[in-house]
Each structure stands twice: as C-alpha cells, then as structure tokens.
C-alpha cells in the first residue's frame, strides 16, 4: 500500500493508510494563544484551511493548545473517534466529543487491522504521547517534540514524522529536540522517509517567548543523513506526499 501524508503546518497532518484517514493535531482555523495572554506568545495562520472530509480518526499527541486547538476542534464532527493522551482527552471531552480512547504510553488502540500504540512523549509538564501506527505492512512513527521513548525496541518503520530542528529557551533548555533525536531515530527505525514537522507551515508568531527562542538546525540540512538511504522531506502545506 501507499502512505499518503498531507501537512497542515505546525503539528497538523492528515494521514491516508489504505482507506483509513487519520487527522493528527490539527490547527486549521483561528489564532493560537497560551495563558496568560497574547503578549507571551501568539500564532496566526497566514491562511485558514478547511477541515478535511471523511475523517475516520482524530489523533492527538498533547493537550496543549498547539496540538488540541480548540477553535479547530470545535469545527470537527464530535462523533469522530478520538485517540488521545490524557490531557488531550480532557480537552475534547469538555467540548462534546463522544468516542474518546485515552492512551497512556505503552497502551494500544486496535480497530480491525489498524493498531496505534502510544509511546512516551514530551514532558509539558506531564508526559504526553508519541504514536506508532501500523496498518497491514505500513507503519508510521510520530512524536512532535523529538522526545524518544527509551522503551521502544528497534524495528523498521516506513515513515517517521518528527521535528528536525532544536528549539531552546533560556533557563528551560531544549523543548523541541529534532536535530538531537534524528540520529537515534535513524538507528532505531531505519525509516524509508522522514517528514520534517512541528516548525513549518504558513504561520506568524509574535510575543516575548518567540523573541527568546534559540534555533539549532535546518529542515534543509541533509548532513545527518549522509550515511543512510533515508529520504528527508521538508513538506509544503497542503501538498500530498506519497510514501
């Protein structure tokens, strides 16, 4: 089978596996804000996007606003099954989603030939989720902050969706470890393709935190891939990539 992946910017993806469509961490409409206000950090989409049709599952890695984005989630059919971390489950429950499957790291959701295993993800501040998705012979790994679960055993995975850039803040340190985690992902999964995620898209950020962020790496830097056959793609929003 062919895996189809469409990037929506930031953490948002639409994955097509055979006839199964999985929408991941969508931010499609409205601004992105965090308490205590816009002065701290604010994200604005350069263009808003429609919610894709015929979604089979909504997959949420975190309960933070850039993963469980309320203005977007309000536009999605509340009857669509949700697989989510505990924090993200709390968000969707409050706005009326009715089919919620909460996964802790190590737990598995199964539906026919689809298997989604939660892995340990970023501490923001509680441990959130990454996921390994298997359907038939196709497999995907996604974790949006570059925090790799040390309990994952080596295996082949077709597609890895991960940041490839490190982001850090004074006193906090690295909160996105894309460049740091890439060598580990290559060794652990030997992926056919890596799609750069988390830091891309048509988005404008403002606020104090945005001005303090230090960046290390680039989505166009292929030097980490010189000894592997893995293909790195820096995706364009709304373009469909076939893996």
C-alpha positions as CSV (number, residue, x, y, z in Angstrom):
1,X,0.0,0.0,0.0
2,X,0.9,3.7,-0.3
3,X,1.0,6.0,2.7
4,X,-0.3,9.5,1.8
5,X,0.6,12.4,4.1
6,X,-0.7,15.9,3.9
7,X,0.9,18.7,6.0
8,X,-1.2,21.5,7.5
9,X,1.7,23.3,9.2
10,X,2.8,23.3,12.8
11,X,1.9,19.8,14.2
12,X,-1.0,19.1,11.9
13,X,-1.2,16.1,9.5
14,X,-3.7,14.1,7.5
15,X,-2.6,10.5,7.0
16,X,-4.2,8.2,4.5
17,X,-3.5,4.5,5.1
18,X,-5.4,2.4,2.6
19,X,-8.9,3.6,3.2
20,X,-8.3,4.9,6.7
21,X,-7.9,8.7,7.2
22,X,-6.3,9.9,10.4
23,X,-6.2,13.6,11.3
24,X,-3.4,14.5,13.7
25,X,-3.1,17.6,15.9
26,X,-4.9,19.9,13.5
27,X,-4.7,23.7,13.7
28,X,-6.7,24.9,10.8
29,X,-8.7,28.0,11.9
30,X,-8.2,30.8,14.3
31,X,-5.2,32.1,16.3
32,X,-3.1,30.1,18.7
33,X,-2.8,31.6,22.2
34,X,-1.5,30.4,25.5
35,X,-2.2,31.8,29.0
36,X,-1.7,34.4,30.3
37,X,-2.1,36.2,27.0
38,X,-1.0,37.2,23.5
39,X,1.9,39.2,24.9
40,X,3.6,35.9,25.9
41,X,3.2,34.2,22.5
42,X,0.7,34.2,19.8
43,X,0.5,32.3,16.5
44,X,-1.5,33.4,13.5
45,X,-2.2,31.4,10.3
46,X,-1.4,33.1,7.1
47,X,-4.3,31.3,5.6
48,X,-7.1,29.2,7.2
49,X,-7.9,25.7,5.9
50,X,-11.0,23.6,5.7
51,X,-11.4,20.6,7.9
52,X,-10.8,17.5,5.6
53,X,-13.7,15.3,4.8
54,X,-14.3,11.6,5.7
55,X,-12.0,11.6,8.8
56,X,-12.0,8.1,10.4
57,X,-10.0,9.0,13.5
58,X,-8.7,12.1,15.3
59,X,-5.3,11.5,16.8
60,X,-4.0,14.0,19.4
61,X,-0.5,13.8,20.9
62,X,-0.8,16.5,23.6
63,X,-3.4,18.6,25.4
64,X,-1.5,21.9,24.7
65,X,-3.3,24.4,22.5
66,X,-0.9,23.9,19.5
67,X,-2.0,20.2,19.5
68,X,-5.5,20.2,20.8
69,X,-6.5,23.6,19.2
70,X,-10.0,24.5,20.5
71,X,-11.2,26.7,17.6
72,X,-10.3,23.9,15.1
73,X,-11.7,21.1,17.2
74,X,-15.0,22.9,17.6
75,X,-15.4,22.6,13.8
76,X,-14.9,18.8,13.7
77,X,-17.7,16.3,13.9
78,X,-18.0,15.3,17.6
79,X,-18.9,11.8,16.7
80,X,-15.5,11.0,15.1
81,X,-13.4,8.6,17.3
82,X,-10.6,10.3,19.2
83,X,-7.3,8.6,20.3
84,X,-5.5,10.9,22.6
85,X,-3.2,11.5,25.6
86,X,-4.9,12.0,29.0
87,X,-4.5,15.8,28.7
88,X,-5.9,15.9,25.2
89,X,-8.8,13.6,26.2
90,X,-9.8,16.1,28.8
91,X,-9.9,18.9,26.2
92,X,-12.1,17.0,23.7
93,X,-14.4,15.7,26.4
94,X,-15.2,19.3,27.5
95,X,-16.3,20.3,24.0
96,X,-18.6,17.3,23.4
97,X,-16.6,14.6,21.6
98,X,-18.3,11.3,22.5
99,X,-15.9,8.5,21.4
100,X,-12.7,9.1,23.2
101,X,-10.0,6.5,23.6
102,X,-7.4,7.6,26.1
103,X,-3.9,6.0,25.8
104,X,-1.1,6.1,28.2
105,X,2.4,5.3,27.0
106,X,2.6,1.6,26.2
107,X,-1.1,1.2,25.7
108,X,-2.6,0.2,22.3
109,X,-5.8,1.0,20.4
110,X,-6.9,-1.6,17.8
111,X,-9.6,-1.3,15.1
112,X,-9.7,-4.1,12.6
113,X,-6.2,-4.1,11.0
114,X,-5.3,-0.7,12.5
115,X,-3.1,-0.6,15.6
116,X,-2.0,2.6,17.3
117,X,0.5,2.3,20.2
118,X,1.2,5.3,22.4
119,X,4.8,6.0,23.3
120,X,6.2,8.3,25.9
121,X,6.5,11.8,24.6
122,X,7.3,15.3,25.7
123,X,7.0,16.4,29.4
124,X,4.9,19.6,29.0
125,X,4.8,19.4,32.0
126,X,3.1,16.0,32.2
127,X,4.3,13.2,29.9
128,X,2.4,13.4,26.6
129,X,2.2,10.9,23.7
130,X,4.0,9.9,20.6
131,X,2.5,7.1,18.5
132,X,3.5,4.1,16.4
133,X,0.7,3.5,13.8
134,X,0.6,0.1,12.0
135,X,-1.9,-0.9,9.3
136,X,-1.0,-4.0,7.3
137,X,2.6,-3.7,6.2
138,X,2.6,0.1,6.6
139,X,4.0,1.8,9.6
140,X,4.4,5.4,10.9
141,X,6.0,6.9,14.0
142,X,5.1,10.4,15.1
143,X,6.3,12.5,18.1
144,X,6.1,16.3,17.7
145,X,8.9,17.4,20.2
146,X,11.7,15.0,19.5
147,X,11.3,13.1,22.8
148,X,12.1,9.4,22.1
149,X,10.7,6.7,24.4
150,X,13.6,4.6,25.6
151,X,11.4,1.6,25.9
152,X,10.8,1.3,22.1
153,X,12.6,-1.7,20.7
154,X,14.4,-1.5,17.3
155,X,12.1,-2.2,14.3
156,X,11.7,-1.0,10.7
157,X,9.2,1.9,10.2
158,X,8.3,3.3,6.8
159,X,7.6,6.9,7.7
160,X,8.8,9.0,10.6
161,X,7.2,12.4,11.3
162,X,9.4,14.4,13.6
163,X,10.9,17.8,14.1
164,X,14.5,18.1,12.6
165,X,15.3,21.4,14.4
166,X,16.2,22.0,18.1
167,X,14.4,24.9,19.8
168,X,15.5,26.1,23.3
169,X,14.7,28.8,25.8
170,X,16.9,30.4,28.5
171,X,16.6,28.5,31.8
172,X,14.2,26.0,30.2
173,X,16.6,24.4,27.8
174,X,15.6,22.4,24.7
175,X,11.8,21.9,24.4
176,X,12.0,20.7,20.8
177,X,14.8,18.2,20.1
178,X,14.6,17.5,16.4
179,X,18.2,17.8,15.4
180,X,19.3,15.9,18.6
181,X,16.9,13.0,18.1
182,X,17.4,12.4,14.3
183,X,20.5,10.0,14.7
184,X,18.6,8.0,17.3
185,X,15.5,7.7,15.0
186,X,17.6,6.6,12.1
187,X,19.3,3.9,14.1
188,X,16.1,2.7,15.8
189,X,13.7,2.6,12.9
190,X,15.8,2.7,9.7
191,X,12.9,4.7,8.0
192,X,12.4,5.0,4.3
193,X,11.3,8.6,4.7
194,X,11.4,11.3,7.3
195,X,8.9,14.2,7.1
196,X,10.0,17.3,8.9
197,X,7.3,18.6,11.2
198,X,6.3,20.9,14.1
199,X,8.2,24.0,13.0
200,X,6.9,24.5,9.4
201,X,3.8,26.0,7.7
202,X,2.4,29.4,6.8
203,X,2.4,30.8,10.4
204,X,3.5,34.0,12.0
205,X,4.5,34.0,15.7
206,X,4.8,37.1,17.9
207,X,5.3,37.7,21.6
208,X,8.1,37.7,24.2
209,X,8.8,33.9,24.1
210,X,9.1,33.9,20.3
211,X,11.9,36.5,20.6
212,X,13.8,34.4,23.1
213,X,13.8,31.1,21.2
214,X,17.1,29.8,20.0
215,X,17.1,27.7,16.9
216,X,19.7,25.0,16.0
217,X,19.5,23.2,12.7
218,X,17.5,23.4,9.5
219,X,14.9,21.5,7.7
220,X,17.1,21.6,4.6
221,X,20.2,20.2,6.4
222,X,20.8,16.7,5.0
223,X,24.2,16.3,6.6
224,X,22.7,14.0,9.3
225,X,21.5,11.6,6.5
226,X,24.8,11.2,4.7
227,X,25.3,7.6,5.9
228,X,21.8,6.4,5.3
229,X,19.3,5.8,2.5
230,X,16.5,7.6,4.4
231,X,15.0,10.4,2.4
232,X,14.3,13.7,4.2
233,X,11.4,15.9,3.0
234,X,10.6,19.4,4.2
235,X,6.9,19.4,3.4
236,X,4.9,22.1,1.8
237,X,1.5,22.8,3.4
238,X,-1.5,21.0,1.6
239,X,0.8,19.0,-0.7
240,X,0.1,15.3,-0.6
241,X,3.2,13.2,-0.2
242,X,3.1,9.5,-1.2
243,X,5.5,7.2,0.7
